[in-house]
């Protein structure tokens, strides 16, 4: 079994609950996971943009280390997960250690990392099953089923299978990781971040409840991003974070100025529509919203939605009823805007990834609300 072409693909998110689209990965595969420790405190300090950058960083580093985006990965707001063949175990361990060191040294955050053998997941009675969601032909996002990802996350938070941070000064290759877009303001009312996990009623009840959620939110009206947002002409915080993600001997302040100059050029290019070489800003903007990752399934459902009062009320009614029936446990959090963190492997390449999360706490806050239910 190879990479994404080894799994079944679907292009309608409504199929995410269909168990027939998932395939088990081999026993010799590994799960790589990261999680920002005490991300709630970082959010309270106003550092959620840094939390999102930290959460996406291991995906970016893994793409650059492997020289391909053709592997199963998922962004979760304050962390990420990926599945790789055993032959890539050493590369994954190196990336996780370097990424945790970079997050510690440059972002001032504590990134927990773990590398969990799939064989250990199966020994615990869980499975790791993967399907590939392609919102466009250009990008692919992995969906995880079987309980193995949830098990691995719990073991990571318990300190098992830990990958320690590398030494001071170790840096991953984060080329392509950026955060140049302005926050995405809610148009319908509020940006809703939702996390739902299976309840005691079992898998069939959970999938039916998720189907009900997806029917309520629809395919278009609640999308947090219907077109590319405005690019920031100048964003000191975004430029600093992107500069920290770049390699080079120049001091951080000089790299920040360079990124800010690129921001200004990007703003001009998108405002005027001028093509630069192979880069077509109009074509790029058209794909940003279509490629965006605002919904995911990883042994549970995560959504970022732009909802009006009626949708929010209907969603809460449905979720409360499903929770009372034991079908699921959920957390919901509302805020005024969403944030977009991007991985752009190369200009002119249509395979650019855009991870969406709520700007006021997002998935972290929703997960905290879920956990508070005990």
C-alpha positions as CSV (number, residue, x, y, z in Angstrom):
1,X,0.0,0.0,0.0
2,X,1.4,3.4,-1.0
3,X,0.1,6.8,-0.3
4,X,-3.2,8.6,-1.1
5,X,-3.9,6.6,-4.2
6,X,-4.2,3.5,-1.9
7,X,-7.4,4.9,-0.4
8,X,-10.8,5.5,-1.7
9,X,-11.7,9.1,-2.7
10,X,-14.9,11.1,-2.4
11,X,-15.8,14.6,-3.4
12,X,-19.1,15.2,-1.5
13,X,-18.5,15.7,2.2
14,X,-21.9,14.1,2.9
15,X,-20.2,10.8,2.2
16,X,-17.8,11.2,5.2
17,X,-20.1,9.0,7.3
18,X,-20.2,6.1,4.8
19,X,-18.0,3.4,6.4
20,X,-17.5,1.8,3.0
21,X,-15.2,4.6,1.8
22,X,-12.6,3.9,4.5
23,X,-9.7,1.5,4.2
24,X,-7.5,0.2,7.0
25,X,-3.8,1.1,6.9
26,X,-1.2,-1.7,7.3
27,X,0.1,-2.7,10.7
28,X,3.6,-1.3,10.1
29,X,2.3,2.3,9.6
30,X,2.7,5.0,12.1
31,X,0.6,7.9,13.3
32,X,2.3,11.2,13.9
33,X,0.5,13.7,16.1
34,X,1.1,17.2,17.6
35,X,-0.8,19.3,20.1
36,X,-0.1,22.7,21.6
37,X,0.0,22.3,25.3
38,X,-2.1,24.9,27.2
39,X,-3.4,26.3,23.9
40,X,-6.3,27.8,25.9
41,X,-3.9,30.1,27.7
42,X,-2.3,31.1,24.4
43,X,-5.7,31.9,23.0
44,X,-6.5,34.0,26.1
45,X,-3.3,36.0,25.4
46,X,-4.4,36.7,21.9
47,X,-1.9,34.2,20.4
48,X,-4.3,32.1,18.4
49,X,-2.6,32.9,15.1
50,X,0.6,31.5,16.5
51,X,-1.3,28.4,17.8
52,X,-2.7,27.8,14.3
53,X,0.8,28.2,12.8
54,X,2.2,25.8,15.3
55,X,-0.7,23.4,14.6
56,X,0.0,23.4,10.8
57,X,3.8,23.4,11.0
58,X,4.4,19.7,11.2
59,X,2.3,19.2,8.0
60,X,4.4,21.8,6.2
61,X,7.6,20.3,7.4
62,X,6.5,16.8,6.5
63,X,5.6,17.9,3.0
64,X,9.0,19.4,2.5
65,X,10.9,16.5,4.1
66,X,9.1,13.9,1.9
67,X,9.1,16.1,-1.2
68,X,5.4,15.3,-1.7
69,X,2.0,16.3,-0.4
70,X,0.8,12.8,-1.3
71,X,0.2,11.5,2.2
72,X,-2.7,11.4,4.7
73,X,-2.8,14.4,7.0
74,X,-5.3,16.5,9.0
75,X,-5.1,19.9,10.7
76,X,-6.9,20.3,14.0
77,X,-6.4,23.9,15.0
78,X,-3.8,23.5,17.8
79,X,-2.3,20.4,16.3
80,X,-2.3,17.9,13.5
81,X,-2.2,14.3,12.6
82,X,-0.7,12.3,9.7
83,X,-0.4,8.6,8.8
84,X,2.7,7.2,7.0
85,X,4.3,3.9,6.1
86,X,6.8,2.5,8.5
87,X,9.6,3.3,6.0
88,X,9.0,7.0,6.8
89,X,9.1,6.5,10.6
90,X,12.6,8.0,11.0
91,X,11.8,11.0,8.8
92,X,8.6,11.6,10.8
93,X,10.5,11.4,14.1
94,X,13.0,13.9,12.9
95,X,10.3,16.3,11.6
96,X,8.4,16.1,14.8
97,X,11.4,16.7,17.0
98,X,12.6,19.7,14.9
99,X,9.1,21.2,14.7
100,X,8.6,21.0,18.5
101,X,12.0,22.7,18.9
102,X,11.1,25.5,16.5
103,X,7.7,26.0,18.2
104,X,9.5,26.2,21.6
105,X,12.4,28.4,20.5
106,X,10.6,30.8,18.1
107,X,7.0,30.8,19.0
108,X,7.3,30.4,22.8
109,X,4.8,27.6,22.9
110,X,5.0,23.9,24.0
111,X,4.2,21.5,21.2
112,X,3.6,18.0,22.3
113,X,4.5,15.4,19.7
114,X,4.1,11.6,19.4
115,X,4.7,8.8,17.0
116,X,2.2,6.0,17.6
117,X,2.6,2.6,15.8
118,X,-0.6,1.4,14.2
119,X,0.2,-2.0,15.6
120,X,-0.2,-0.6,19.1
121,X,-3.5,1.0,18.2
122,X,-4.8,-2.4,17.0
123,X,-3.5,-4.1,20.0
124,X,-5.8,-1.8,22.0
125,X,-8.8,-2.9,20.0
126,X,-9.0,0.2,17.7
127,X,-8.3,0.6,14.0
128,X,-6.9,3.3,11.8
129,X,-9.0,3.7,8.6
130,X,-8.5,6.4,6.1
131,X,-10.5,7.9,3.3
132,X,-9.6,10.9,1.1
133,X,-11.8,13.9,0.6
134,X,-11.1,16.0,-2.5
135,X,-13.0,19.3,-2.5
136,X,-11.3,20.0,-5.8
137,X,-9.0,17.9,-8.0
138,X,-6.0,19.9,-6.7
139,X,-6.0,19.1,-3.0
140,X,-6.8,16.1,-0.7
141,X,-7.6,16.0,3.0
142,X,-7.5,12.7,4.9
143,X,-10.5,11.6,7.0
144,X,-9.8,9.1,9.8
145,X,-12.2,6.5,11.2
146,X,-12.0,3.4,13.4
147,X,-11.2,5.0,16.8
148,X,-7.4,4.8,16.3
149,X,-6.8,8.5,16.0
150,X,-8.7,9.3,19.1
151,X,-6.8,6.6,21.0
152,X,-3.5,7.9,19.7
153,X,-4.3,11.5,20.8
154,X,-5.3,10.3,24.3
155,X,-2.0,8.3,24.6
156,X,0.0,11.3,23.4
157,X,-1.6,13.6,26.0
158,X,-0.9,10.9,28.6
159,X,2.8,11.1,27.7
160,X,3.1,7.9,25.8
161,X,5.0,7.4,22.5
162,X,6.5,10.9,22.9
163,X,8.9,12.4,20.5
164,X,11.1,14.9,22.5
165,X,11.9,18.3,21.0
166,X,15.3,18.5,19.2
167,X,18.1,20.6,20.6
168,X,18.1,24.4,20.7
169,X,18.4,25.9,17.2
170,X,17.0,22.8,15.4
171,X,14.6,24.0,12.6
172,X,12.3,22.1,10.3
173,X,11.9,23.2,6.6
174,X,8.7,25.2,6.6
175,X,8.8,26.6,3.1
176,X,5.3,27.4,1.9
177,X,3.8,28.0,5.4
178,X,2.2,31.4,5.5
179,X,-0.5,33.5,7.1
180,X,-0.9,36.6,5.0
181,X,-4.7,36.8,4.8
182,X,-6.9,39.1,6.9
183,X,-9.4,37.5,9.3
184,X,-12.6,36.3,7.6
185,X,-15.5,38.3,9.0
186,X,-18.8,36.5,9.5
187,X,-21.4,37.5,6.9
188,X,-24.4,35.6,8.3
189,X,-24.0,36.3,12.0
190,X,-21.3,34.3,13.8
191,X,-18.4,32.0,13.0
192,X,-19.3,28.7,14.7
193,X,-16.6,26.2,15.7
194,X,-18.1,22.8,16.4
195,X,-16.5,19.6,17.6
196,X,-18.6,16.4,18.1
197,X,-17.4,13.0,19.3
198,X,-19.3,9.6,19.5
199,X,-21.6,9.1,22.5
200,X,-22.4,5.9,24.3
201,X,-25.2,4.9,21.9
202,X,-22.7,3.6,19.4
203,X,-21.3,4.2,16.0
204,X,-24.5,3.9,14.0
205,X,-26.3,6.5,16.2
206,X,-23.3,8.9,15.9
207,X,-23.2,8.6,12.1
208,X,-26.9,9.3,11.9
209,X,-26.5,12.4,14.1
210,X,-23.6,13.6,12.0
211,X,-25.7,13.1,8.8
212,X,-28.3,15.3,10.5
213,X,-25.8,18.0,11.2
214,X,-24.5,18.0,7.6
215,X,-28.1,18.2,6.3
216,X,-28.7,21.2,8.4
217,X,-25.6,23.2,7.5
218,X,-25.9,22.5,3.8
219,X,-23.1,22.6,1.2
220,X,-22.8,26.3,0.4
221,X,-24.8,28.7,2.6
222,X,-22.8,28.2,5.8
223,X,-19.3,28.1,4.2
224,X,-17.0,30.4,6.1
225,X,-15.2,31.3,2.9
226,X,-17.1,31.8,-0.4
227,X,-14.3,33.7,-2.0
228,X,-10.7,34.6,-1.1
229,X,-10.5,37.1,1.7
230,X,-8.5,40.3,1.5
231,X,-4.8,39.8,1.7
232,X,-3.1,42.0,4.3
233,X,-1.1,44.9,2.9
234,X,0.8,45.0,6.2
235,X,0.4,42.7,9.1
236,X,3.2,42.9,11.6
237,X,2.1,39.8,13.6
238,X,1.5,37.7,10.5
239,X,4.8,38.8,9.0
240,X,6.7,38.0,12.1
241,X,5.2,34.5,12.3
242,X,6.0,33.8,8.7
243,X,9.5,35.2,9.1
244,X,10.1,32.9,12.0
245,X,9.1,30.0,9.8
246,X,11.8,30.9,7.2
247,X,15.4,29.6,7.3
248,X,18.4,31.8,6.8
249,X,21.2,33.6,8.6
250,X,19.6,37.0,8.5
251,X,18.3,38.2,11.9
252,X,14.5,37.8,12.5
253,X,13.8,41.5,12.1
254,X,15.3,41.6,8.6
255,X,13.4,38.5,7.6
256,X,10.2,40.1,8.9
257,X,10.8,43.2,6.8
258,X,11.4,41.0,3.8
259,X,8.0,39.2,4.4
260,X,6.3,42.5,4.9
261,X,7.7,43.7,1.5
262,X,6.3,40.5,0.0
263,X,3.0,41.2,1.7
264,X,2.8,44.6,0.1
265,X,3.7,43.2,-3.3
266,X,1.1,40.5,-2.9
267,X,-1.5,43.1,-1.9
268,X,-0.7,45.1,-5.1
269,X,-0.8,42.0,-7.3
270,X,-4.2,40.9,-6.0
271,X,-5.6,44.4,-6.2
272,X,-4.5,44.9,-9.8
273,X,-4.7,41.4,-11.1
274,X,-1.3,41.6,-12.7
275,X,0.2,38.3,-13.5
276,X,3.8,37.6,-12.4
277,X,5.4,34.8,-14.4
278,X,3.3,31.7,-13.9
279,X,1.3,33.2,-11.0
280,X,-2.2,34.2,-12.0
281,X,-3.8,36.0,-9.0
282,X,-7.3,35.7,-10.4
283,X,-7.0,31.9,-10.8
284,X,-5.4,31.6,-7.3
285,X,-8.2,33.6,-5.7
286,X,-10.8,31.5,-7.3
287,X,-9.3,28.3,-5.9
288,X,-8.7,29.6,-2.3
289,X,-12.3,29.1,-1.2
290,X,-12.7,25.9,-3.1
291,X,-9.5,24.3,-1.7
292,X,-10.3,25.5,1.9
293,X,-10.3,23.0,4.7
294,X,-13.2,24.0,7.0
295,X,-14.7,20.5,7.7
296,X,-13.0,17.3,8.8
297,X,-13.6,13.9,10.3
298,X,-11.1,12.3,12.6
299,X,-13.1,9.8,14.8
300,X,-15.4,12.8,15.2
301,X,-16.7,15.8,13.3
302,X,-15.1,19.3,13.3
303,X,-16.7,22.2,11.4
304,X,-16.2,25.9,11.0
305,X,-19.4,27.5,9.9
306,X,-20.7,31.0,9.1
307,X,-24.2,30.8,10.6
308,X,-27.1,33.1,11.2
309,X,-29.3,32.9,14.3
310,X,-31.8,30.5,12.8
311,X,-29.0,28.0,11.8
312,X,-27.3,28.3,15.1
313,X,-30.6,27.6,17.0
314,X,-31.5,24.7,14.7
315,X,-28.0,23.2,15.1
316,X,-28.1,23.5,18.9
317,X,-31.5,21.9,19.0
318,X,-30.3,19.0,16.9
319,X,-27.1,18.6,18.8
320,X,-28.8,18.8,22.2
321,X,-31.3,16.1,21.1
322,X,-28.5,13.8,19.8
323,X,-26.5,14.3,23.0
324,X,-29.5,13.5,25.2
325,X,-30.0,10.3,23.2
326,X,-26.4,9.3,23.7
327,X,-25.5,9.6,20.0
328,X,-22.7,12.2,20.5
329,X,-21.1,14.7,22.8
330,X,-20.4,18.1,21.4
331,X,-18.8,21.5,22.0
332,X,-19.8,24.7,20.1
333,X,-18.1,28.1,20.2
334,X,-19.0,31.3,18.4
335,X,-16.8,34.2,17.4
336,X,-16.9,37.1,14.9
337,X,-14.4,35.9,12.4
338,X,-12.2,33.0,11.2
339,X,-8.5,32.7,10.5
340,X,-6.8,31.1,7.5
341,X,-3.4,29.4,7.7
342,X,-1.9,28.3,4.4
343,X,0.6,25.9,2.9
344,X,1.5,27.0,-0.6
345,X,4.1,24.5,-2.0
346,X,4.9,26.6,-5.1
347,X,3.6,29.7,-7.0
348,X,1.6,28.6,-10.0
349,X,0.7,25.3,-8.4
350,X,-3.0,24.9,-7.8
351,X,-2.4,22.5,-4.9
352,X,-2.4,25.1,-2.2
353,X,-4.0,24.3,1.2
354,X,-6.0,26.7,3.3
355,X,-6.8,25.6,6.9
356,X,-9.7,27.5,8.5
357,X,-10.3,27.9,12.2
358,X,-12.3,30.3,14.3
359,X,-10.4,33.5,15.2
360,X,-11.5,33.7,18.8
361,X,-10.6,30.3,20.0
362,X,-12.1,28.1,17.4
363,X,-11.7,24.3,17.7
364,X,-9.7,24.7,20.9
365,X,-12.6,26.5,22.6
366,X,-15.2,24.1,21.2
367,X,-13.1,21.1,22.4
368,X,-12.8,22.7,25.8
369,X,-16.6,23.1,26.0
370,X,-16.9,19.4,25.0
371,X,-14.4,18.3,27.6
372,X,-16.2,20.3,30.3
373,X,-19.2,17.9,30.0
374,X,-17.1,15.1,31.5
